[in-house]
Amino acid sequence: MEDYLQYMKTLRCQMNDVEDQAAKISVEEQMQITTIQSLESDLTSGSVSLSYLLLRLSHT
């Protein structure tokens, strides 16, 4: 019986470790998604600005 309790204790510890690792990965993934969205927004803004400048240059 004592072996079983030790096994369960070890299993719970391992499960906690896996849950902690999954949470860290999730946070990192969300940070990467946010960074990508920000970069996409910056690229879109830069593209619009460039298009505007090119349009103005073509009309001068």
Biopython code that builds the backbone (N, CA, C, O; Angstrom):
import numpy as np
from Bio.PDB.StructureBuilder import StructureBuilder

atoms = [
    (1, "MET", "N", (0.818, -1.195, 0.000)),
    (1, "MET", "CA", (0.000, 0.000, 0.000)),
    (1, "MET", "C", (0.865, 1.265, 0.000)),
    (1, "MET", "O", (0.551, 2.252, -0.665)),
    (2, "GLU", "N", (1.957, 1.207, 0.760)),
    (2, "GLU", "CA", (2.834, 2.362, 0.839)),
    (2, "GLU", "C", (3.471, 2.661, -0.519)),
    (2, "GLU", "O", (3.663, 3.821, -0.883)),
    (3, "ASP", "N", (3.795, 1.600, -1.261)),
    (3, "ASP", "CA", (4.352, 1.791, -2.613)),
    (3, "ASP", "C", (3.347, 2.506, -3.515)),
    (3, "ASP", "O", (3.712, 3.378, -4.304)),
    (4, "TYR", "N", (2.087, 2.125, -3.386)),
    (4, "TYR", "CA", (1.037, 2.747, -4.188)),
    (4, "TYR", "C", (0.923, 4.241, -3.867)),
    (4, "TYR", "O", (0.803, 5.068, -4.770)),
    (5, "LEU", "N", (0.961, 4.572, -2.588)),
    (5, "LEU", "CA", (0.856, 5.973, -2.183)),
    (5, "LEU", "C", (2.057, 6.772, -2.686)),
    (5, "LEU", "O", (1.907, 7.916, -3.116)),
    (6, "GLN", "N", (3.237, 6.178, -2.635)),
    (6, "GLN", "CA", (4.432, 6.847, -3.146)),
    (6, "GLN", "C", (4.319, 7.038, -4.653)),
    (6, "GLN", "O", (4.684, 8.088, -5.182)),
    (7, "TYR", "N", (3.812, 6.015, -5.343)),
    (7, "TYR", "CA", (3.610, 6.114, -6.787)),
    (7, "TYR", "C", (2.641, 7.237, -7.118)),
    (7, "TYR", "O", (2.893, 8.020, -8.034)),
    (8, "MET", "N", (1.545, 7.328, -6.392)),
    (8, "MET", "CA", (0.546, 8.378, -6.629)),
    (8, "MET", "C", (1.137, 9.763, -6.353)),
    (8, "MET", "O", (0.857, 10.717, -7.078)),
    (9, "LYS", "N", (1.946, 9.866, -5.312)),
    (9, "LYS", "CA", (2.588, 11.136, -4.979)),
    (9, "LYS", "C", (3.541, 11.558, -6.102)),
    (9, "LYS", "O", (3.562, 12.720, -6.506)),
    (10, "THR", "N", (4.321, 10.606, -6.593)),
    (10, "THR", "CA", (5.250, 10.876, -7.695)),
    (10, "THR", "C", (4.489, 11.256, -8.964)),
    (10, "THR", "O", (4.876, 12.183, -9.676)),
    (11, "LEU", "N", (3.419, 10.541, -9.235)),
    (11, "LEU", "CA", (2.604, 10.825, -10.419)),
    (11, "LEU", "C", (2.015, 12.226, -10.348)),
    (11, "LEU", "O", (2.025, 12.951, -11.343)),
    (12, "ARG", "N", (1.503, 12.617, -9.189)),
    (12, "ARG", "CA", (0.922, 13.957, -9.011)),
    (12, "ARG", "C", (1.993, 15.024, -9.217)),
    (12, "ARG", "O", (1.727, 16.062, -9.824)),
    (13, "CYS", "N", (3.187, 14.777, -8.718)),
    (13, "CYS", "CA", (4.292, 15.723, -8.891)),
    (13, "CYS", "C", (4.634, 15.869, -10.374)),
    (13, "CYS", "O", (4.840, 16.979, -10.865)),
    (14, "GLN", "N", (4.692, 14.747, -11.078)),
    (14, "GLN", "CA", (4.977, 14.788, -12.512)),
    (14, "GLN", "C", (3.866, 15.502, -13.279)),
    (14, "GLN", "O", (4.139, 16.253, -14.215)),
    (15, "MET", "N", (2.626, 15.271, -12.888)),
    (15, "MET", "CA", (1.503, 15.942, -13.548)),
    (15, "MET", "C", (1.565, 17.451, -13.314)),
    (15, "MET", "O", (1.271, 18.230, -14.221)),
    (16, "ASN", "N", (1.940, 17.864, -12.119)),
    (16, "ASN", "CA", (2.080, 19.290, -11.831)),
    (16, "ASN", "C", (3.179, 19.903, -12.687)),
    (16, "ASN", "O", (3.030, 21.012, -13.202)),
    (17, "ASP", "N", (4.285, 19.177, -12.838)),
    (17, "ASP", "CA", (5.386, 19.664, -13.674)),
    (17, "ASP", "C", (4.933, 19.847, -15.121)),
    (17, "ASP", "O", (5.260, 20.847, -15.760)),
    (18, "VAL", "N", (4.180, 18.875, -15.630)),
    (18, "VAL", "CA", (3.683, 18.953, -17.002)),
    (18, "VAL", "C", (2.707, 20.120, -17.159)),
    (18, "VAL", "O", (2.750, 20.833, -18.162)),
    (19, "GLU", "N", (1.840, 20.315, -16.186)),
    (19, "GLU", "CA", (0.887, 21.432, -16.223)),
    (19, "GLU", "C", (1.623, 22.771, -16.207)),
    (19, "GLU", "O", (1.256, 23.692, -16.937)),
    (20, "ASP", "N", (2.651, 22.878, -15.381)),
    (20, "ASP", "CA", (3.445, 24.117, -15.329)),
    (20, "ASP", "C", (4.124, 24.385, -16.665)),
    (20, "ASP", "O", (4.130, 25.517, -17.149)),
    (21, "GLN", "N", (4.698, 23.336, -17.264)),
    (21, "GLN", "CA", (5.368, 23.478, -18.554)),
    (21, "GLN", "C", (4.363, 23.889, -19.632)),
    (21, "GLN", "O", (4.665, 24.740, -20.469)),
    (22, "ALA", "N", (3.178, 23.291, -19.614)),
    (22, "ALA", "CA", (2.141, 23.637, -20.595)),
    (22, "ALA", "C", (1.715, 25.096, -20.442)),
    (22, "ALA", "O", (1.486, 25.787, -21.435)),
    (23, "ALA", "N", (1.612, 25.555, -19.213)),
    (23, "ALA", "CA", (1.231, 26.950, -18.977)),
    (23, "ALA", "C", (2.305, 27.894, -19.513)),
    (23, "ALA", "O", (1.983, 28.915, -20.120)),
    (24, "LYS", "N", (3.573, 27.563, -19.295)),
    (24, "LYS", "CA", (4.670, 28.390, -19.802)),
    (24, "LYS", "C", (4.657, 28.430, -21.321)),
    (24, "LYS", "O", (4.855, 29.487, -21.920)),
    (25, "ILE", "N", (4.427, 27.290, -21.939)),
    (25, "ILE", "CA", (4.376, 27.226, -23.403)),
    (25, "ILE", "C", (3.212, 28.059, -23.918)),
    (25, "ILE", "O", (3.347, 28.765, -24.917)),
    (26, "SER", "N", (2.074, 27.980, -23.243)),
    (26, "SER", "CA", (0.901, 28.741, -23.653)),
    (26, "SER", "C", (1.160, 30.245, -23.582)),
    (26, "SER", "O", (0.771, 30.989, -24.482)),
    (27, "VAL", "N", (1.812, 30.685, -22.517)),
    (27, "VAL", "CA", (2.133, 32.108, -22.371)),
    (27, "VAL", "C", (3.094, 32.540, -23.473)),
    (27, "VAL", "O", (2.915, 33.591, -24.087)),
    (28, "GLU", "N", (4.112, 31.721, -23.717)),
    (28, "GLU", "CA", (5.089, 32.047, -24.761)),
    (28, "GLU", "C", (4.420, 32.094, -26.142)),
    (28, "GLU", "O", (4.700, 32.978, -26.952)),
    (29, "GLU", "N", (3.546, 31.141, -26.386)),
    (29, "GLU", "CA", (2.828, 31.108, -27.661)),
    (29, "GLU", "C", (1.975, 32.362, -27.841)),
    (29, "GLU", "O", (1.944, 32.944, -28.925)),
    (30, "GLN", "N", (1.286, 32.776, -26.780)),
    (30, "GLN", "CA", (0.444, 33.970, -26.865)),
    (30, "GLN", "C", (1.288, 35.214, -27.107)),
    (30, "GLN", "O", (0.884, 36.106, -27.853)),
    (31, "MET", "N", (2.465, 35.275, -26.476)),
    (31, "MET", "CA", (3.360, 36.410, -26.701)),
    (31, "MET", "C", (3.817, 36.454, -28.159)),
    (31, "MET", "O", (3.909, 37.527, -28.755)),
    (32, "GLN", "N", (4.100, 35.294, -28.724)),
    (32, "GLN", "CA", (4.528, 35.239, -30.119)),
    (32, "GLN", "C", (3.393, 35.646, -31.058)),
    (32, "GLN", "O", (3.623, 36.349, -32.042)),
    (33, "ILE", "N", (2.177, 35.211, -30.759)),
    (33, "ILE", "CA", (1.019, 35.593, -31.569)),
    (33, "ILE", "C", (0.827, 37.110, -31.526)),
    (33, "ILE", "O", (0.591, 37.740, -32.557)),
    (34, "THR", "N", (0.930, 37.684, -30.341)),
    (34, "THR", "CA", (0.782, 39.134, -30.191)),
    (34, "THR", "C", (1.863, 39.876, -30.963)),
    (34, "THR", "O", (1.582, 40.883, -31.613)),
    (35, "THR", "N", (3.094, 39.388, -30.898)),
    (35, "THR", "CA", (4.196, 40.007, -31.637)),
    (35, "THR", "C", (3.954, 39.937, -33.135)),
    (35, "THR", "O", (4.172, 40.918, -33.846)),
    (36, "ILE", "N", (3.513, 38.800, -33.614)),
    (36, "ILE", "CA", (3.239, 38.637, -35.043)),
    (36, "ILE", "C", (2.124, 39.578, -35.482)),
    (36, "ILE", "O", (2.222, 40.211, -36.533)),
    (37, "GLN", "N", (1.067, 39.671, -34.683)),
    (37, "GLN", "CA", (-0.034, 40.572, -35.033)),
    (37, "GLN", "C", (0.438, 42.020, -35.072)),
    (37, "GLN", "O", (0.025, 42.786, -35.942)),
    (38, "SER", "N", (1.288, 42.391, -34.148)),
    (38, "SER", "CA", (1.828, 43.749, -34.128)),
    (38, "SER", "C", (2.683, 44.011, -35.363)),
    (38, "SER", "O", (2.582, 45.072, -35.979)),
    (39, "LEU", "N", (3.519, 43.051, -35.721)),
    (39, "LEU", "CA", (4.357, 43.201, -36.911)),
    (39, "LEU", "C", (3.512, 43.282, -38.181)),
    (39, "LEU", "O", (3.812, 44.064, -39.083)),
    (40, "GLU", "N", (2.460, 42.476, -38.246)),
    (40, "GLU", "CA", (1.560, 42.539, -39.399)),
    (40, "GLU", "C", (0.915, 43.914, -39.503)),
    (40, "GLU", "O", (0.794, 44.472, -40.594)),
    (41, "SER", "N", (0.505, 44.449, -38.371)),
    (41, "SER", "CA", (-0.103, 45.783, -38.347)),
    (41, "SER", "C", (0.897, 46.834, -38.812)),
    (41, "SER", "O", (0.558, 47.724, -39.592)),
    (42, "ASP", "N", (2.145, 46.722, -38.323)),
    (42, "ASP", "CA", (3.181, 47.666, -38.743)),
    (42, "ASP", "C", (3.435, 47.576, -40.246)),
    (42, "ASP", "O", (3.596, 48.598, -40.913)),
    (43, "LEU", "N", (3.472, 46.360, -40.777)),
    (43, "LEU", "CA", (3.683, 46.178, -42.219)),
    (43, "LEU", "C", (2.536, 46.777, -43.029)),
    (43, "LEU", "O", (2.756, 47.413, -44.059)),
    (44, "THR", "N", (1.321, 46.566, -42.555)),
    (44, "THR", "CA", (0.162, 47.122, -43.247)),
    (44, "THR", "C", (0.219, 48.643, -43.237)),
    (44, "THR", "O", (-0.026, 49.291, -44.254)),
    (45, "SER", "N", (0.540, 49.198, -42.088)),
    (45, "SER", "CA", (0.639, 50.651, -41.968)),
    (45, "SER", "C", (1.738, 51.193, -42.877)),
    (45, "SER", "O", (1.549, 52.208, -43.549)),
    (46, "GLY", "N", (2.883, 50.519, -42.899)),
    (46, "GLY", "CA", (3.976, 50.937, -43.774)),
    (46, "GLY", "C", (3.604, 50.837, -45.236)),
    (46, "GLY", "O", (3.987, 51.687, -46.040)),
    (47, "SER", "N", (2.866, 49.811, -45.581)),
    (47, "SER", "CA", (2.438, 49.629, -46.965)),
    (47, "SER", "C", (1.478, 50.741, -47.391)),
    (47, "SER", "O", (1.580, 51.269, -48.498)),
    (48, "VAL", "N", (0.553, 51.087, -46.507)),
    (48, "VAL", "CA", (-0.395, 52.162, -46.807)),
    (48, "VAL", "C", (0.356, 53.487, -46.956)),
    (48, "VAL", "O", (0.078, 54.263, -47.871)),
    (49, "SER", "N", (1.298, 53.739, -46.064)),
    (49, "SER", "CA", (2.080, 54.981, -46.139)),
    (49, "SER", "C", (2.887, 55.039, -47.438)),
    (49, "SER", "O", (2.949, 56.080, -48.092)),
    (50, "LEU", "N", (3.493, 53.930, -47.797)),
    (50, "LEU", "CA", (4.277, 53.881, -49.026)),
    (50, "LEU", "C", (3.379, 54.101, -50.240)),
    (50, "LEU", "O", (3.750, 54.830, -51.160)),
    (51, "SER", "N", (2.223, 53.487, -50.251)),
    (51, "SER", "CA", (1.291, 53.673, -51.364)),
    (51, "SER", "C", (0.873, 55.132, -51.484)),
    (51, "SER", "O", (0.783, 55.674, -52.586)),
    (52, "TYR", "N", (0.619, 55.762, -50.340)),
    (52, "TYR", "CA", (0.228, 57.169, -50.330)),
    (52, "TYR", "C", (1.351, 58.039, -50.892)),
    (52, "TYR", "O", (1.106, 58.924, -51.712)),
    (53, "LEU", "N", (2.568, 57.788, -50.454)),
    (53, "LEU", "CA", (3.705, 58.570, -50.949)),
    (53, "LEU", "C", (3.914, 58.372, -52.444)),
    (53, "LEU", "O", (4.175, 59.335, -53.166)),
    (54, "LEU", "N", (3.803, 57.148, -52.908)),
    (54, "LEU", "CA", (3.979, 56.868, -54.331)),
    (54, "LEU", "C", (2.881, 57.556, -55.139)),
    (54, "LEU", "O", (3.146, 58.080, -56.221)),
    (55, "LEU", "N", (1.674, 57.557, -54.632)),
    (55, "LEU", "CA", (0.575, 58.222, -55.307)),
    (55, "LEU", "C", (0.818, 59.714, -55.401)),
    (55, "LEU", "O", (0.581, 60.320, -56.447)),
    (56, "ARG", "N", (1.291, 60.314, -54.315)),
    (56, "ARG", "CA", (1.582, 61.755, -54.335)),
    (56, "ARG", "C", (2.714, 62.060, -55.280)),
    (56, "ARG", "O", (2.674, 63.070, -55.983)),
    (57, "LEU", "N", (3.724, 61.215, -55.316)),
    (57, "LEU", "CA", (4.864, 61.448, -56.222)),
    (57, "LEU", "C", (4.433, 61.348, -57.692)),
    (57, "LEU", "O", (4.946, 62.066, -58.551)),
    (58, "SER", "N", (3.491, 60.454, -57.960)),
    (58, "SER", "CA", (3.068, 60.282, -59.354)),
    (58, "SER", "C", (2.203, 61.448, -59.833)),
    (58, "SER", "O", (2.030, 61.637, -61.037)),
    (59, "HIS", "N", (1.660, 62.229, -58.895)),
    (59, "HIS", "CA", (0.817, 63.368, -59.273)),
    (59, "HIS", "C", (1.576, 64.695, -59.252)),
    (59, "HIS", "O", (0.973, 65.754, -59.427)),
    (60, "THR", "N", (2.869, 64.646, -59.045)),
    (60, "THR", "CA", (3.641, 65.904, -59.030)),
    (60, "THR", "C", (4.395, 66.093, -60.326)),
    (60, "THR", "O", (5.096, 67.091, -60.492)),
]
sb = StructureBuilder()
sb.init_structure("model")
sb.init_model(0)
sb.init_chain("A")
sb.init_seg("    ")
for serial, (resi, resn, name, xyz) in enumerate(atoms, 1):
    if name == "N":
        sb.init_residue(resn, " ", resi, " ")
    sb.init_atom(name, np.array(xyz, "f"), 0.0, 1.0, " ", f" {name:<3s}", serial, name[0])
structure = sb.get_structure()
